[in-house]
Amino acid sequence: MRDLPGTERNGELVESLKLFLTAQSTAVAETRYCSDCGSILGYLPMQFWLEGGDKGWNIPLPYCPDCHPLPVTKETFIA
Ligand SMILES: [Zn+2]
């Protein structure tokens, strides 16, 4: 069934993605601990935008400063 028209299925996907992102962005960031080293996880605010959408989401992604020291900004600092 790979030759189905994609638009309707994409629409459903986008809708469920929106629901997911909205739920994530309104969730209270709680203190969590790394399952590997036990450090308090930091939160990295990420912006999510859907193609063609007029709305973005700010979603804090948990990361461990010891196991995963800011992979996103690290790349930015490579000169
Ligand atoms: Zn860790």
N, CA, C, O and the ligand as a Tripos MOL2 file, in Angstrom:
@<TRIPOS>MOLECULE
protein
  317   315    80     0     0
PROTEIN
NO_CHARGES

@<TRIPOS>ATOM
      1 N           0.8350   -1.2030    0.0000 N.3       1 MET1
      2 CA          0.0000    0.0000    0.0000 C.3       1 MET1
      3 C           0.8670    1.2490    0.0000 C.2       1 MET1
      4 O           0.5900    2.2030    0.7270 O.2       1 MET1
      5 N           1.9030    1.2450   -0.8040 N.am      2 ARG2
      6 CA          2.7980    2.3870   -0.7670 C.3       2 ARG2
      7 C           2.3710    3.4780   -1.7360 C.2       2 ARG2
      8 O           2.9190    4.5800   -1.7100 O.2       2 ARG2
      9 N           1.3870    3.1780   -2.5990 N.am      3 ASP3
     10 CA          1.0270    4.1680   -3.6060 C.3       3 ASP3
     11 C          -0.2520    4.9300   -3.2310 C.2       3 ASP3
     12 O          -0.8990    5.5280   -4.0910 O.2       3 ASP3
     13 N          -0.6060    4.9020   -1.9500 N.am      4 LEU4
     14 CA         -1.7360    5.7130   -1.5020 C.3       4 LEU4
     15 C          -1.3790    7.1850   -1.6300 C.2       4 LEU4
     16 O          -0.2230    7.5730   -1.4650 O.2       4 LEU4
     17 N          -2.3820    7.9950   -1.9260 N.am      5 PRO5
     18 CA         -2.1140    9.4380   -1.8960 C.3       5 PRO5
     19 C          -1.6520    9.8580   -0.5110 C.2       5 PRO5
     20 O          -2.2590    9.4860    0.4930 O.2       5 PRO5
     21 N          -0.5860   10.6270   -0.4610 N.am      6 GLY6
     22 CA          0.0340   10.8920    0.8270 C.3       6 GLY6
     23 C          -0.5930   12.0160    1.6150 C.2       6 GLY6
     24 O          -0.3770   12.1060    2.8230 O.2       6 GLY6
     25 N          -1.3550   12.8700    0.9810 N.am      7 THR7
     26 CA         -1.7710   14.0960    1.6610 C.3       7 THR7
     27 C          -2.6310   13.8140    2.8930 C.2       7 THR7
     28 O          -2.4210   14.4180    3.9450 O.2       7 THR7
     29 N          -3.5960   12.9020    2.7710 N.am      8 GLU8
     30 CA         -4.4600   12.6610    3.9180 C.3       8 GLU8
     31 C          -3.6880   12.0490    5.0720 C.2       8 GLU8
     32 O          -3.8510   12.4450    6.2260 O.2       8 GLU8
     33 N          -2.8570   11.0910    4.7490 N.am      9 ARG9
     34 CA         -2.0730   10.4610    5.8080 C.3       9 ARG9
     35 C          -1.1350   11.4780    6.4300 C.2       9 ARG9
     36 O          -0.9540   11.4740    7.6480 O.2       9 ARG9
     37 N          -0.5400   12.3400    5.6400 N.am     10 ASN10
     38 CA          0.3250   13.3740    6.1850 C.3      10 ASN10
     39 C          -0.4530   14.3020    7.1020 C.2      10 ASN10
     40 O           0.0440   14.7150    8.1500 O.2      10 ASN10
     41 N          -1.6870   14.6300    6.7000 N.am     11 GLY11
     42 CA         -2.5130   15.4870    7.5270 C.3      11 GLY11
     43 C          -2.7550   14.8810    8.8950 C.2      11 GLY11
     44 O          -2.6810   15.5710    9.9110 O.2      11 GLY11
     45 N          -3.0390   13.6010    8.9180 N.am     12 GLU12
     46 CA         -3.2310   12.9220   10.2000 C.3      12 GLU12
     47 C          -1.9600   12.9460   11.0200 C.2      12 GLU12
     48 O          -1.9850   13.1810   12.2280 O.2      12 GLU12
     49 N          -0.8630   12.7040   10.3550 N.am     13 LEU13
     50 CA          0.4160   12.6810   11.0510 C.3      13 LEU13
     51 C           0.7140   14.0450   11.6530 C.2      13 LEU13
     52 O           1.1410   14.1510   12.8030 O.2      13 LEU13
     53 N           0.4820   15.0920   10.8570 N.am     14 VAL14
     54 CA          0.7470   16.4410   11.3420 C.3      14 VAL14
     55 C          -0.1400   16.7650   12.5320 C.2      14 VAL14
     56 O           0.3100   17.3810   13.4980 O.2      14 VAL14
     57 N          -1.4080   16.3480   12.4640 N.am     15 GLU15
     58 CA         -2.3190   16.6270   13.5710 C.3      15 GLU15
     59 C          -1.8590   15.9490   14.8520 C.2      15 GLU15
     60 O          -1.8580   16.5660   15.9180 O.2      15 GLU15
     61 N          -1.4690   14.6860   14.7540 N.am     16 SER16
     62 CA         -1.0380   13.9870   15.9660 C.3      16 SER16
     63 C           0.3010   14.5400   16.4510 C.2      16 SER16
     64 O           0.5860   14.5440   17.6490 O.2      16 SER16
     65 N           1.1110   15.0020   15.5110 N.am     17 LEU17
     66 CA          2.3740   15.6170   15.8900 C.3      17 LEU17
     67 C           2.1190   16.9220   16.6390 C.2      17 LEU17
     68 O           2.7900   17.2240   17.6260 O.2      17 LEU17
     69 N           1.1430   17.6880   16.1600 N.am     18 LYS18
     70 CA          0.7870   18.9370   16.8400 C.3      18 LYS18
     71 C           0.3170   18.6670   18.2570 C.2      18 LYS18
     72 O           0.7110   19.3580   19.1960 O.2      18 LYS18
     73 N          -0.5320   17.6530   18.4050 N.am     19 LEU19
     74 CA         -1.0230   17.3060   19.7370 C.3      19 LEU19
     75 C           0.1360   16.9310   20.6480 C.2      19 LEU19
     76 O           0.2040   17.3430   21.8060 O.2      19 LEU19
     77 N           1.0410   16.1400   20.0930 N.am     20 PHE20
     78 CA          2.1880   15.6960   20.8830 C.3      20 PHE20
     79 C           3.0430   16.8830   21.2910 C.2      20 PHE20
     80 O           3.4320   17.0020   22.4540 O.2      20 PHE20
     81 N           3.3380   17.7610   20.3440 N.am     21 LEU21
     82 CA          4.1890   18.9060   20.6320 C.3      21 LEU21
     83 C           3.5310   19.8400   21.6390 C.2      21 LEU21
     84 O           4.1940   20.3660   22.5330 O.2      21 LEU21
     85 N           2.2300   20.0420   21.4930 N.am     22 THR22
     86 CA          1.5150   20.9030   22.4290 C.3      22 THR22
     87 C           1.5650   20.3110   23.8310 C.2      22 THR22
     88 O           1.7730   21.0290   24.8090 O.2      22 THR22
     89 N           1.3740   19.0030   23.9240 N.am     23 ALA23
     90 CA          1.4190   18.3490   25.2300 C.3      23 ALA23
     91 C           2.8070   18.4850   25.8350 C.2      23 ALA23
     92 O           2.9490   18.7270   27.0330 O.2      23 ALA23
     93 N           3.8300   18.3280   25.0020 N.am     24 GLN24
     94 CA          5.1990   18.4230   25.5000 C.3      24 GLN24
     95 C           5.5220   19.8310   25.9690 C.2      24 GLN24
     96 O           6.1900   20.0120   26.9860 O.2      24 GLN24
     97 N           5.0440   20.8410   25.2230 N.am     25 SER25
     98 CA          5.4230   22.2140   25.5420 C.3      25 SER25
     99 C           4.6770   22.7220   26.7620 C.2      25 SER25
    100 O           5.1280   23.6730   27.4010 O.2      25 SER25
    101 N           3.5500   22.1150   27.1020 N.am     26 THR26
    102 CA          2.8210   22.5690   28.2760 C.3      26 THR26
    103 C           3.1520   21.7410   29.5040 C.2      26 THR26
    104 O           2.7400   22.0790   30.6140 O.2      26 THR26
    105 N           3.8880   20.6660   29.3120 N.am     27 ALA27
    106 CA          4.2620   19.8300   30.4420 C.3      27 ALA27
    107 C           5.2510   20.5710   31.3240 C.2      27 ALA27
    108 O           6.1490   21.2500   30.8270 O.2      27 ALA27
    109 N           5.0870   20.4400   32.6200 N.am     28 VAL28
    110 CA          5.9940   21.0920   33.5570 C.3      28 VAL28
    111 C           7.3200   20.3440   33.5560 C.2      28 VAL28
    112 O           7.3680   19.1220   33.6920 O.2      28 VAL28
    113 N           8.3880   21.1070   33.4010 N.am     29 ALA29
    114 CA          9.7080   20.4980   33.4260 C.3      29 ALA29
    115 C          10.0520   20.1090   34.8580 C.2      29 ALA29
    116 O          10.2430   20.9690   35.7180 O.2      29 ALA29
    117 N          10.1250   18.8440   35.0980 N.am     30 GLU30
    118 CA         10.4100   18.3810   36.4440 C.3      30 GLU30
    119 C          11.8860   18.0140   36.5510 C.2      30 GLU30
    120 O          12.5740   17.8110   35.5510 O.2      30 GLU30
    121 N          12.3430   17.9370   37.7840 N.am     31 THR31
    122 CA         13.7270   17.5310   37.9930 C.3      31 THR31
    123 C          13.8670   16.0450   37.7210 C.2      31 THR31
    124 O          13.2000   15.2130   38.3360 O.2      31 THR31
    125 N          14.7410   15.7370   36.7960 N.am     32 ARG32
    126 CA         14.9730   14.3320   36.4710 C.3      32 ARG32
    127 C          16.4570   14.0380   36.6240 C.2      32 ARG32
    128 O          17.3010   14.9330   36.5900 O.2      32 ARG32
    129 N          16.7360   12.7880   36.7900 N.am     33 TYR33
    130 CA         18.1130   12.3810   37.0020 C.3      33 TYR33
    131 C          18.5410   11.4170   35.9170 C.2      33 TYR33
    132 O          17.7550   10.6040   35.4310 O.2      33 TYR33
    133 N          19.7920   11.5270   35.5520 N.am     34 CYS34
    134 CA         20.3250   10.6590   34.5150 C.3      34 CYS34
    135 C          20.3090    9.2180   34.9970 C.2      34 CYS34
    136 O          20.7260    8.9210   36.1170 O.2      34 CYS34
    137 N          19.8270    8.3290   34.1450 N.am     35 SER35
    138 CA         19.7590    6.9200   34.5230 C.3      35 SER35
    139 C          21.1400    6.2740   34.4710 C.2      35 SER35
    140 O          21.3300    5.1740   34.9900 O.2      35 SER35
    141 N          22.0880    6.9420   33.8580 N.am     36 ASP36
    142 CA         23.4330    6.3780   33.7500 C.3      36 ASP36
    143 C          24.3510    6.8230   34.8810 C.2      36 ASP36
    144 O          25.0160    6.0030   35.5150 O.2      36 ASP36
    145 N          24.3820    8.1560   35.1330 N.am     37 CYS37
    146 CA         25.3470    8.6600   36.1110 C.3      37 CYS37
    147 C          24.6800    9.3250   37.2990 C.2      37 CYS37
    148 O          25.3590    9.6230   38.2820 O.2      37 CYS37
    149 N          23.3630    9.5730   37.2490 N.am     38 GLY38
    150 CA         22.6580   10.1290   38.3890 C.3      38 GLY38
    151 C          22.7210   11.6400   38.4890 C.2      38 GLY38
    152 O          22.2150   12.2080   39.4560 O.2      38 GLY38
    153 N          23.3250   12.3050   37.5190 N.am     39 SER39
    154 CA         23.3650   13.7520   37.5340 C.3      39 SER39
    155 C          21.9800   14.3230   37.2700 C.2      39 SER39
    156 O          21.1470   13.6980   36.6140 O.2      39 SER39
    157 N          21.7480   15.5330   37.7980 N.am     40 ILE40
    158 CA         20.4890   16.2080   37.4950 C.3      40 ILE40
    159 C          20.5070   16.6210   36.0340 C.2      40 ILE40
    160 O          21.4560   17.2440   35.5560 O.2      40 ILE40
    161 N          19.4420   16.2630   35.3380 N.am     41 LEU41
    162 CA         19.3750   16.5770   33.9180 C.3      41 LEU41
    163 C          19.0820   18.0560   33.7040 C.2      41 LEU41
    164 O          18.2800   18.6510   34.4240 O.2      41 LEU41
    165 N          19.7170   18.6210   32.7420 N.am     42 GLY42
    166 CA         19.4130   19.9790   32.3320 C.3      42 GLY42
    167 C          18.3620   19.9530   31.2330 C.2      42 GLY42
    168 O          18.0580   18.9020   30.6680 O.2      42 GLY42
    169 N          17.8210   21.1090   30.9440 N.am     43 TYR43
    170 CA         16.8220   21.1910   29.8800 C.3      43 TYR43
    171 C          17.2880   22.1590   28.8170 C.2      43 TYR43
    172 O          17.6850   23.2900   29.0950 O.2      43 TYR43
    173 N          17.2260   21.6860   27.6210 N.am     44 LEU44
    174 CA         17.6530   22.4720   26.4850 C.3      44 LEU44
    175 C          16.4180   22.9000   25.7010 C.2      44 LEU44
    176 O          15.7520   22.0620   25.0910 O.2      44 LEU44
    177 N          16.1070   24.1840   25.7090 N.am     45 PRO45
    178 CA         14.9160   24.6210   24.9800 C.3      45 PRO45
    179 C          15.1070   24.4650   23.4850 C.2      45 PRO45
    180 O          16.0570   24.9960   22.9090 O.2      45 PRO45
    181 N          14.2050   23.7400   22.8670 N.am     46 MET46
    182 CA         14.2850   23.5180   21.4340 C.3      46 MET46
    183 C          13.0490   24.1060   20.7710 C.2      46 MET46
    184 O          11.9400   24.0300   21.3010 O.2      46 MET46
    185 N          13.2600   24.6800   19.6260 N.am     47 GLN47
    186 CA         12.1380   25.2120   18.8580 C.3      47 GLN47
    187 C          11.7450   24.2020   17.7950 C.2      47 GLN47
    188 O          12.5800   23.7300   17.0240 O.2      47 GLN47
    189 N          10.4610   23.8800   17.7660 N.am     48 PHE48
    190 CA          9.9530   22.9800   16.7400 C.3      48 PHE48
    191 C           9.0170   23.7600   15.8280 C.2      48 PHE48
    192 O           8.1250   24.4730   16.2870 O.2      48 PHE48
    193 N           9.2320   23.6150   14.5720 N.am     49 TRP49
    194 CA          8.3420   24.2330   13.5970 C.3      49 TRP49
    195 C           7.8830   23.1730   12.6240 C.2      49 TRP49
    196 O           8.6580   22.3210   12.1890 O.2      49 TRP49
    197 N           6.6220   23.2410   12.2950 N.am     50 LEU50
    198 CA          6.1070   22.3420   11.2670 C.3      50 LEU50
    199 C           6.1060   23.0750    9.9460 C.2      50 LEU50
    200 O           5.8040   24.2650    9.8580 O.2      50 LEU50
    201 N           6.4530   22.3240    8.9300 N.am     51 GLU51
    202 CA          6.5040   22.9170    7.6090 C.3      51 GLU51
    203 C           5.1400   23.4850    7.2290 C.2      51 GLU51
    204 O           4.1250   22.7930    7.3090 O.2      51 GLU51
    205 N           5.1260   24.7430    6.8180 N.am     52 GLY52
    206 CA          3.8750   25.3580    6.4140 C.3      52 GLY52
    207 C           3.0420   25.8470    7.5880 C.2      52 GLY52
    208 O           1.9880   26.4500    7.3860 O.2      52 GLY52
    209 N           3.4970   25.5950    8.8220 N.am     53 GLY53
    210 CA          2.7290   26.0140    9.9760 C.3      53 GLY53
    211 C           3.0840   27.4310   10.3840 C.2      53 GLY53
    212 O           4.1720   27.9180   10.0760 O.2      53 GLY53
    213 N           2.1670   28.0930   11.0780 N.am     54 ASP54
    214 CA          2.4280   29.4500   11.5250 C.3      54 ASP54
    215 C           2.7430   29.4710   13.0100 C.2      54 ASP54
    216 O           2.8070   30.5330   13.6300 O.2      54 ASP54
    217 N           2.9360   28.2960   13.5680 N.am     55 LYS55
    218 CA          3.0810   28.1900   15.0080 C.3      55 LYS55
    219 C           4.2610   27.2910   15.3170 C.2      55 LYS55
    220 O           4.4480   26.2450   14.6950 O.2      55 LYS55
    221 N           5.0540   27.7170   16.2900 N.am     56 GLY56
    222 CA          6.1630   26.8920   16.7110 C.3      56 GLY56
    223 C           5.9770   26.4540   18.1440 C.2      56 GLY56
    224 O           5.1150   26.9740   18.8520 O.2      56 GLY56
    225 N           6.7760   25.5090   18.5710 N.am     57 TRP57
    226 CA          6.6940   25.0290   19.9430 C.3      57 TRP57
    227 C           8.0590   25.1630   20.6030 C.2      57 TRP57
    228 O           9.0960   24.8830   20.0010 O.2      57 TRP57
    229 N           8.0260   25.5890   21.8300 N.am     58 ASN58
    230 CA          9.2300   25.5660   22.6490 C.3      58 ASN58
    231 C           9.1670   24.3490   23.5520 C.2      58 ASN58
    232 O           8.3300   24.2750   24.4510 O.2      58 ASN58
    233 N          10.0450   23.4070   23.3120 N.am     59 ILE59
    234 CA          9.9990   22.1760   24.0760 C.3      59 ILE59
    235 C          11.3480   21.9480   24.7360 C.2      59 ILE59
    236 O          12.3720   21.8510   24.0600 O.2      59 ILE59
    237 N          11.3440   21.8630   26.0670 N.am     60 PRO60
    238 CA         12.5930   21.5950   26.7590 C.3      60 PRO60
    239 C          12.9890   20.1310   26.6360 C.2      60 PRO60
    240 O          12.2660   19.2370   27.0760 O.2      60 PRO60
    241 N          14.1330   19.9050   26.0400 N.am     61 LEU61
    242 CA         14.6170   18.5380   25.9210 C.3      61 LEU61
    243 C          15.5940   18.2550   27.0590 C.2      61 LEU61
    244 O          16.5630   18.9920   27.2410 O.2      61 LEU61
    245 N          15.3480   17.2010   27.8190 N.am     62 PRO62
    246 CA         16.2710   16.8590   28.8960 C.3      62 PRO62
    247 C          17.5750   16.2950   28.3490 C.2      62 PRO62
    248 O          17.5860   15.5070   27.4040 O.2      62 PRO62
    249 N          18.6590   16.7130   28.9590 N.am     63 TYR63
    250 CA         19.9520   16.1550   28.5740 C.3      63 TYR63
    251 C          20.8060   16.0390   29.8180 C.2      63 TYR63
    252 O          20.5990   16.7680   30.7880 O.2      63 TYR63
    253 N          21.7530   15.1370   29.7960 N.am     64 CYS64
    254 CA         22.6560   14.9820   30.9230 C.3      64 CYS64
    255 C          23.9240   15.7680   30.6370 C.2      64 CYS64
    256 O          24.5970   15.5050   29.6400 O.2      64 CYS64
    257 N          24.2680   16.7420   31.5000 N.am     65 PRO65
    258 CA         25.4600   17.5520   31.2580 C.3      65 PRO65
    259 C          26.7490   16.7380   31.3240 C.2      65 PRO65
    260 O          27.7790   17.1540   30.7940 O.2      65 PRO65
    261 N          26.6920   15.5960   31.9650 N.am     66 ASP66
    262 CA         27.9030   14.7740   32.0680 C.3      66 ASP66
    263 C          28.0250   13.7910   30.9080 C.2      66 ASP66
    264 O          29.0910   13.6500   30.3100 O.2      66 ASP66
    265 N          26.9190   13.1110   30.5990 N.am     67 CYS67
    266 CA         26.9660   12.1100   29.5240 C.3      67 CYS67
    267 C          26.8170   12.7620   28.1510 C.2      67 CYS67
    268 O          27.4130   12.3140   27.1720 O.2      67 CYS67
    269 N          26.0170   13.8210   28.0940 N.am     68 HIS68
    270 CA         25.7490   14.4640   26.8020 C.3      68 HIS68
    271 C          25.9090   15.9670   26.9560 C.2      68 HIS68
    272 O          24.9110   16.6880   26.9730 O.2      68 HIS68
    273 N          27.1200   16.4530   27.0680 N.am     69 PRO69
    274 CA         27.3170   17.8840   27.2830 C.3      69 PRO69
    275 C          26.9600   18.7070   26.0580 C.2      69 PRO69
    276 O          27.7910   18.9400   25.1810 O.2      69 PRO69
    277 N          25.7200   19.1390   26.0170 N.am     70 LEU70
    278 CA         25.2190   20.0690   25.0130 C.3      70 LEU70
    279 C          25.7180   19.7990   23.5960 C.2      70 LEU70
    280 O          26.4840   20.5900   23.0460 O.2      70 LEU70
    281 N          25.2970   18.7130   23.0200 N.am     71 PRO71
    282 CA         25.7570   18.3850   21.6690 C.3      71 PRO71
    283 C          25.3870   19.4500   20.6430 C.2      71 PRO71
    284 O          26.0970   19.6460   19.6570 O.2      71 PRO71
    285 N          24.2740   20.1340   20.8810 N.am     72 VAL72
    286 CA         23.8190   21.1050   19.8850 C.3      72 VAL72
    287 C          24.7170   22.3160   19.8700 C.2      72 VAL72
    288 O          25.2140   22.7220   18.8200 O.2      72 VAL72
    289 N          24.9300   22.9080   21.0690 N.am     73 THR73
    290 CA         25.7280   24.1280   21.1050 C.3      73 THR73
    291 C          27.2030   23.8170   20.8800 C.2      73 THR73
    292 O          27.9640   24.6610   20.4090 O.2      73 THR73
    293 N          27.5980   22.5790   21.2300 N.am     74 LYS74
    294 CA         28.9880   22.2030   21.0290 C.3      74 LYS74
    295 C          29.3650   22.3710   19.5620 C.2      74 LYS74
    296 O          30.4260   22.8970   19.2260 O.2      74 LYS74
    297 N          28.4720   21.9110   18.7070 N.am     75 GLU75
    298 CA         28.7530   22.0280   17.2770 C.3      75 GLU75
    299 C          28.8780   23.4820   16.8500 C.2      75 GLU75
    300 O          29.6900   23.8400   15.9970 O.2      75 GLU75
    301 N          28.0350   24.3150   17.4810 N.am     76 THR76
    302 CA         28.0520   25.7260   17.1190 C.3      76 THR76
    303 C          29.3940   26.3500   17.4550 C.2      76 THR76
    304 O          29.8470   27.2760   16.7820 O.2      76 THR76
    305 N          30.0260   25.8330   18.5010 N.am     77 PHE77
    306 CA         31.2610   26.4670   18.9570 C.3      77 PHE77
    307 C          32.4860   25.9840   18.1910 C.2      77 PHE77
    308 O          33.5790   26.5220   18.3640 O.2      77 PHE77
    309 N          32.3090   24.9770   17.3490 N.am     78 ILE78
    310 CA         33.4440   24.5290   16.5560 C.3      78 ILE78
    311 C          33.7480   25.5720   15.4860 C.2      78 ILE78
    312 O          32.9130   25.8550   14.6270 O.2      78 ILE78
    313 N          34.9430   26.1360   15.5460 N.am     79 ALA79
    314 CA         35.2630   27.2130   14.6140 C.3      79 ALA79
    315 C          36.1220   26.6730   13.4730 C.2      79 ALA79
    316 O          36.5010   27.4260   12.5760 O.2      79 ALA79
    317 ZN         24.5860   11.0560   32.8040 Zn       80 ZN80
@<TRIPOS>BOND
     1     1     2 1
     2     2     3 1
     3     3     4 2
     4     3     5 am
     5     5     6 1
     6     6     7 1
     7     7     8 2
     8     7     9 am
     9     9    10 1
    10    10    11 1
    11    11    12 2
    12    11    13 am
    13    13    14 1
    14    14    15 1
    15    15    16 2
    16    15    17 am
    17    17    18 1
    18    18    19 1
    19    19    20 2
    20    19    21 am
    21    21    22 1
    22    22    23 1
    23    23    24 2
    24    23    25 am
    25    25    26 1
    26    26    27 1
    27    27    28 2
    28    27    29 am
    29    29    30 1
    30    30    31 1
    31    31    32 2
    32    31    33 am
    33    33    34 1
    34    34    35 1
    35    35    36 2
    36    35    37 am
    37    37    38 1
    38    38    39 1
    39    39    40 2
    40    39    41 am
    41    41    42 1
    42    42    43 1
    43    43    44 2
    44    43    45 am
    45    45    46 1
    46    46    47 1
    47    47    48 2
    48    47    49 am
    49    49    50 1
    50    50    51 1
    51    51    52 2
    52    51    53 am
    53    53    54 1
    54    54    55 1
    55    55    56 2
    56    55    57 am
    57    57    58 1
    58    58    59 1
    59    59    60 2
    60    59    61 am
    61    61    62 1
    62    62    63 1
    63    63    64 2
    64    63    65 am
    65    65    66 1
    66    66    67 1
    67    67    68 2
    68    67    69 am
    69    69    70 1
    70    70    71 1
    71    71    72 2
    72    71    73 am
    73    73    74 1
    74    74    75 1
    75    75    76 2
    76    75    77 am
    77    77    78 1
    78    78    79 1
    79    79    80 2
    80    79    81 am
    81    81    82 1
    82    82    83 1
    83    83    84 2
    84    83    85 am
    85    85    86 1
    86    86    87 1
    87    87    88 2
    88    87    89 am
    89    89    90 1
    90    90    91 1
    91    91    92 2
    92    91    93 am
    93    93    94 1
    94    94    95 1
    95    95    96 2
    96    95    97 am
    97    97    98 1
    98    98    99 1
    99    99   100 2
   100    99   101 am
   101   101   102 1
   102   102   103 1
   103   103   104 2
   104   103   105 am
   105   105   106 1
   106   106   107 1
   107   107   108 2
   108   107   109 am
   109   109   110 1
   110   110   111 1
   111   111   112 2
   112   111   113 am
   113   113   114 1
   114   114   115 1
   115   115   116 2
   116   115   117 am
   117   117   118 1
   118   118   119 1
   119   119   120 2
   120   119   121 am
   121   121   122 1
   122   122   123 1
   123   123   124 2
   124   123   125 am
   125   125   126 1
   126   126   127 1
   127   127   128 2
   128   127   129 am
   129   129   130 1
   130   130   131 1
   131   131   132 2
   132   131   133 am
   133   133   134 1
   134   134   135 1
   135   135   136 2
   136   135   137 am
   137   137   138 1
   138   138   139 1
   139   139   140 2
   140   139   141 am
   141   141   142 1
   142   142   143 1
   143   143   144 2
   144   143   145 am
   145   145   146 1
   146   146   147 1
   147   147   148 2
   148   147   149 am
   149   149   150 1
   150   150   151 1
   151   151   152 2
   152   151   153 am
   153   153   154 1
   154   154   155 1
   155   155   156 2
   156   155   157 am
   157   157   158 1
   158   158   159 1
   159   159   160 2
   160   159   161 am
   161   161   162 1
   162   162   163 1
   163   163   164 2
   164   163   165 am
   165   165   166 1
   166   166   167 1
   167   167   168 2
   168   167   169 am
   169   169   170 1
   170   170   171 1
   171   171   172 2
   172   171   173 am
   173   173   174 1
   174   174   175 1
   175   175   176 2
   176   175   177 am
   177   177   178 1
   178   178   179 1
   179   179   180 2
   180   179   181 am
   181   181   182 1
   182   182   183 1
   183   183   184 2
   184   183   185 am
   185   185   186 1
   186   186   187 1
   187   187   188 2
   188   187   189 am
   189   189   190 1
   190   190   191 1
   191   191   192 2
   192   191   193 am
   193   193   194 1
   194   194   195 1
   195   195   196 2
   196   195   197 am
   197   197   198 1
   198   198   199 1
   199   199   200 2
   200   199   201 am
   201   201   202 1
   202   202   203 1
   203   203   204 2
   204   203   205 am
   205   205   206 1
   206   206   207 1
   207   207   208 2
   208   207   209 am
   209   209   210 1
   210   210   211 1
   211   211   212 2
   212   211   213 am
   213   213   214 1
   214   214   215 1
   215   215   216 2
   216   215   217 am
   217   217   218 1
   218   218   219 1
   219   219   220 2
   220   219   221 am
   221   221   222 1
   222   222   223 1
   223   223   224 2
   224   223   225 am
   225   225   226 1
   226   226   227 1
   227   227   228 2
   228   227   229 am
   229   229   230 1
   230   230   231 1
   231   231   232 2
   232   231   233 am
   233   233   234 1
   234   234   235 1
   235   235   236 2
   236   235   237 am
   237   237   238 1
   238   238   239 1
   239   239   240 2
   240   239   241 am
   241   241   242 1
   242   242   243 1
   243   243   244 2
   244   243   245 am
   245   245   246 1
   246   246   247 1
   247   247   248 2
   248   247   249 am
   249   249   250 1
   250   250   251 1
   251   251   252 2
   252   251   253 am
   253   253   254 1
   254   254   255 1
   255   255   256 2
   256   255   257 am
   257   257   258 1
   258   258   259 1
   259   259   260 2
   260   259   261 am
   261   261   262 1
   262   262   263 1
   263   263   264 2
   264   263   265 am
   265   265   266 1
   266   266   267 1
   267   267   268 2
   268   267   269 am
   269   269   270 1
   270   270   271 1
   271   271   272 2
   272   271   273 am
   273   273   274 1
   274   274   275 1
   275   275   276 2
   276   275   277 am
   277   277   278 1
   278   278   279 1
   279   279   280 2
   280   279   281 am
   281   281   282 1
   282   282   283 1
   283   283   284 2
   284   283   285 am
   285   285   286 1
   286   286   287 1
   287   287   288 2
   288   287   289 am
   289   289   290 1
   290   290   291 1
   291   291   292 2
   292   291   293 am
   293   293   294 1
   294   294   295 1
   295   295   296 2
   296   295   297 am
   297   297   298 1
   298   298   299 1
   299   299   300 2
   300   299   301 am
   301   301   302 1
   302   302   303 1
   303   303   304 2
   304   303   305 am
   305   305   306 1
   306   306   307 1
   307   307   308 2
   308   307   309 am
   309   309   310 1
   310   310   311 1
   311   311   312 2
   312   311   313 am
   313   313   314 1
   314   314   315 1
   315   315   316 2
@<TRIPOS>SUBSTRUCTURE
     1 MET1         2 RESIDUE 1 A MET
     2 ARG2         6 RESIDUE 1 A ARG
     3 ASP3        10 RESIDUE 1 A ASP
     4 LEU4        14 RESIDUE 1 A LEU
     5 PRO5        18 RESIDUE 1 A PRO
     6 GLY6        22 RESIDUE 1 A GLY
     7 THR7        26 RESIDUE 1 A THR
     8 GLU8        30 RESIDUE 1 A GLU
     9 ARG9        34 RESIDUE 1 A ARG
    10 ASN10       38 RESIDUE 1 A ASN
    11 GLY11       42 RESIDUE 1 A GLY
    12 GLU12       46 RESIDUE 1 A GLU
    13 LEU13       50 RESIDUE 1 A LEU
    14 VAL14       54 RESIDUE 1 A VAL
    15 GLU15       58 RESIDUE 1 A GLU
    16 SER16       62 RESIDUE 1 A SER
    17 LEU17       66 RESIDUE 1 A LEU
    18 LYS18       70 RESIDUE 1 A LYS
    19 LEU19       74 RESIDUE 1 A LEU
    20 PHE20       78 RESIDUE 1 A PHE
    21 LEU21       82 RESIDUE 1 A LEU
    22 THR22       86 RESIDUE 1 A THR
    23 ALA23       90 RESIDUE 1 A ALA
    24 GLN24       94 RESIDUE 1 A GLN
    25 SER25       98 RESIDUE 1 A SER
    26 THR26      102 RESIDUE 1 A THR
    27 ALA27      106 RESIDUE 1 A ALA
    28 VAL28      110 RESIDUE 1 A VAL
    29 ALA29      114 RESIDUE 1 A ALA
    30 GLU30      118 RESIDUE 1 A GLU
    31 THR31      122 RESIDUE 1 A THR
    32 ARG32      126 RESIDUE 1 A ARG
    33 TYR33      130 RESIDUE 1 A TYR
    34 CYS34      134 RESIDUE 1 A CYS
    35 SER35      138 RESIDUE 1 A SER
    36 ASP36      142 RESIDUE 1 A ASP
    37 CYS37      146 RESIDUE 1 A CYS
    38 GLY38      150 RESIDUE 1 A GLY
    39 SER39      154 RESIDUE 1 A SER
    40 ILE40      158 RESIDUE 1 A ILE
    41 LEU41      162 RESIDUE 1 A LEU
    42 GLY42      166 RESIDUE 1 A GLY
    43 TYR43      170 RESIDUE 1 A TYR
    44 LEU44      174 RESIDUE 1 A LEU
    45 PRO45      178 RESIDUE 1 A PRO
    46 MET46      182 RESIDUE 1 A MET
    47 GLN47      186 RESIDUE 1 A GLN
    48 PHE48      190 RESIDUE 1 A PHE
    49 TRP49      194 RESIDUE 1 A TRP
    50 LEU50      198 RESIDUE 1 A LEU
    51 GLU51      202 RESIDUE 1 A GLU
    52 GLY52      206 RESIDUE 1 A GLY
    53 GLY53      210 RESIDUE 1 A GLY
    54 ASP54      214 RESIDUE 1 A ASP
    55 LYS55      218 RESIDUE 1 A LYS
    56 GLY56      222 RESIDUE 1 A GLY
    57 TRP57      226 RESIDUE 1 A TRP
    58 ASN58      230 RESIDUE 1 A ASN
    59 ILE59      234 RESIDUE 1 A ILE
    60 PRO60      238 RESIDUE 1 A PRO
    61 LEU61      242 RESIDUE 1 A LEU
    62 PRO62      246 RESIDUE 1 A PRO
    63 TYR63      250 RESIDUE 1 A TYR
    64 CYS64      254 RESIDUE 1 A CYS
    65 PRO65      258 RESIDUE 1 A PRO
    66 ASP66      262 RESIDUE 1 A ASP
    67 CYS67      266 RESIDUE 1 A CYS
    68 HIS68      270 RESIDUE 1 A HIS
    69 PRO69      274 RESIDUE 1 A PRO
    70 LEU70      278 RESIDUE 1 A LEU
    71 PRO71      282 RESIDUE 1 A PRO
    72 VAL72      286 RESIDUE 1 A VAL
    73 THR73      290 RESIDUE 1 A THR
    74 LYS74      294 RESIDUE 1 A LYS
    75 GLU75      298 RESIDUE 1 A GLU
    76 THR76      302 RESIDUE 1 A THR
    77 PHE77      306 RESIDUE 1 A PHE
    78 ILE78      310 RESIDUE 1 A ILE
    79 ALA79      314 RESIDUE 1 A ALA
    80 ZN80       317 GROUP 0 **** ****
